[in-house]
Each structure stands twice: as C-alpha cells, then as structure tokens.
Amino acid sequence: GYGLTESVTAKCANPYHGLKKEKSIGIPWPDTLMAIVDENTGNLLPAGKEGEIILQSPDVMTGYWQNPEATAATIKDGWLYTGDIGKMDEDGYFSIVDRKKDLIITGGYNVYPAEIEEVLYKHPAVLEACVVGMKDEHLGEVGRVFIALKPGTQATAEEFKAYLSGRLIKYKIPKQYVFRDSLPKSAIGKILRKDLRAA
C-alpha cells in the first residue's frame, strides 16, 4: 500500500480480494485519483513510463503551516505532487521507483538509489546500504554508497563493483564506497540519507 503525511491516510493498496502484484503499491482507493506526470513538463504519462506520482483526494492537506512557497510547489491545480517517482502499469497498478529528491543525475542519465540499494541488499555481506549523489566535476553527480557489513563478514569496494557490474548498467554503478559499522537512522529506524550526503 501507499500513503503519505500530506494525504492523511493510505491512498492505494493491493486489493484484499483480486489481483495482487509483487512490488506494487496497488490501485487507488475509490475516493482517490492518481496519475503519473513528466517531472519537467507536468504532462500526463502513459502506462509503463516513469514520472512523479500526483494525486487528488478529499483528505489531502490544504497546505503547509505558514509556508506558502512549499505549499505552492506541492499543490498545483488541485493535485498533490508527492515527490515520489513511480509508474503505472497497463492494469492501473502503481509502483514506486524512488524519491524525486534522491535522484542522481550522472552524465545526463537518471539513477535511482533505491534500485542500486535493492541489489546491494541481496549481497550476503550487506547489513545496511544507502546510495547518495555527490557532486562531480565531469559527470555532474556520481553515486557514493555507504555500506555496513554483517558481523563476521568482509568485502572490499572492488568486490562490490564487480558484484554490481553483473547486475546493473555501467552508469548506475556507484563510483565511491564508504564502509561504516552502522548507518545513521531516525527515531523510526529510517536511514538518514541527508546526514550521509553531508559526511
């Protein structure tokens, strides 16, 4: 399922009865309209194309408290722009690719950290992983991955590069690897990407 603070409650889910799709957040609730739009033009995108998830619902917030700039950037023409990059399939089921603000643009290519992290978490030595974009003079940005290894395991940056090279397109493979005992987390256990960016 899927929901966000600005929409108060869940906005879509895989149906209790009926078709369920792995890795999908499902279909919108009856009182919710959802769509995928191009991040640059705002135009609606067809099934299978990645873009920003937008939604309308009776319980969407009216705005951020005393922050008209943030409100104007988030609510446009009655639609809530979620900041989540996703896509809709031919059956109307939505899935999330990543957060818009976490997108890495390297050499003109879009790289979504969540895709890389999903592959990293399948490595037997990885306890925690987080990929962030770092400024680069030639490519604009490059990926830097922070990794905490499981106790009793060992791995090197070269091993991870080789592991990823068989599973990802070359431009998606992070250039930098940093090993930590653990990664910083919020009170609810979410890895703090912004703290790692500043590290």
N, C-alpha and C positions, 0 to 999 in steps of 0.2 A: 504493500500500500504506500500511500504518499500523502503528506500534509506538510504545512509549514506554519510558523508562528503568525505570519500576516494573514493567513486564511482561517485561523482559529481551530478548525477541525480537519480531519482527514478529507482529502478531495477525490481520491480514487483508490481502487483496490481490485485485486483479482476477485471475481465473484465467488461467493460461497458455493453456489451450485453453478456448474457450467465450466467453460474453458478456463484453465489456469495456465499461465505461461511463466516458465522459469526466467528469472532476472527481470521480469516486467513488474511495473508498479500497478498494472491493471488498467481498468477503464474508469472514466469519471462517474461520480455519484450522479443521481438523476437531477439534482439542482445545480450541477456544475458544468460549465463549458470549458474545455481545454483545447489548446492548439499549439502548433509549433511555428515559430516565425524566424525569418532570417535575422541574425543579430545586427546586421548593418542597415538593411532596408526596412525591416519590420513587416515585410510581405509574408503571407501565409506560405508554408512549405508543404509539399505533398508527402504521402506516406513514405517512410524509409529515409527521409532527409533529416540531418541533424540541425537543430537550431534551439532557440530559447523557448522554454515552456511558459505559456501565458494562460491565465485562467480568469473566469468570472464566476461569482457565486454570491448568494445573499449575505453570507457571513464574512466576506473579505473585508479587511480593515478599511477605514476611510482615510488613514494617513498615519505617518509617524508623528509622535508628540513633539510639537514645536520644532519641526524640521521640514519646512515646505520644499526645500531643494530635494531631499531624499524622497519625499512623497511624489514629487513631480517626475522623478526619474524611475519610480517603481510603478505608479499607477498612471496609465495613459489610455484615454478614450474608454474608460470603464474596465480596462483589463489590468490585472496584476501581473507584472513582469517578475517572474520568480527568481531569475538569476541562475536557474538550473538549465543545463544543456541536455536535451533529450531528443527522442524521436518517437514517432507513432507508426505502428505497422499497418498492414492492409486490413486488419480486423479491428482497428481502433484502440489497440492496446499500446500504452505508453511505456517507455523505459528511460532511465536517466543515464547519461553518459558521464557528466561531471558538473562541477560548479563553474559558471562563466568566469568568475574572478580568479579561478585556479588555472585557467587555460594558459598553456605555454606556447608562444609563437616562436618557432626556431627556423630560421632560414625561409620564412614565409609559410611554413607548414604548421597546422594546428596539432598540438599534442595535448592529450587529456591525461593528467596524472593518475586518475582512477584506473585507467586501462593498464598502465605500467604497474601500479601497485597490485592489481589483481593477479598479474603474472608473478610478481615477486613473492606474494604470499603463498604461492604454490611451491616455492623452493623449500626444501626440508630444513634449512638452517635459519630461515627468517621467522623471527618472533614479531617484529613490528617494522613497517616500512612507510615512508612518506616521500613523495616526489614534489619538489618545488621548482619554479623557474627562477633562474639567476641571470642577471644582465651579462651580455657577451658582446664584445666589440664587433665581431664579424657576423654572428648569426642573430643578433638581437637579444635572444634568450637561449639558454641551454638548461637541460634538466639536471638537477642535483638530487640525488637520492640519499636519504638518511635511513640507516638500517640498524636495528637492534637484533643481534643474533640470539638464538635459543641457547640456554646454558649448555655447555659442553660441546658446542659446535664451533667450527672455524670456516671462514670463507674470505676470499680476497676480492678486491674490485675487479680484477681481471677475470676471476671466475664468474662474477655476476654479469659482466659484459658478455662473456661467452654464452652464459645461460640465456640472457635476453636476446642475443643475436639470432638464436634459432626460433624465437617466438614473436618477435616484433620487427616491424620495418626499421631499417637502419636509423632514420632521422628521429625515431621515437626513443631510442636507447639513450639514457642519461649519460652525460659526459663526466660527471663528478659523483664520487661515492664517499660518504662520510659514515663511519661506524660509531655507534653510541651504545652505552649499556642499556639505556631506555630512552624513549622519546617523550617530550613534554606533552602533558594532557590537561584537559579542562576538568572541572569537578565531576562531569558526567562521563569522563573517560575518552573524550574525543581528542585525537592528536592535534596539537596546536600548530597548524601549518604556518601561521604568521610569525610565531616565535622561531621556527626553523629558518624561515626566509631571512630573518634578521641575524641569524647565527653566523 
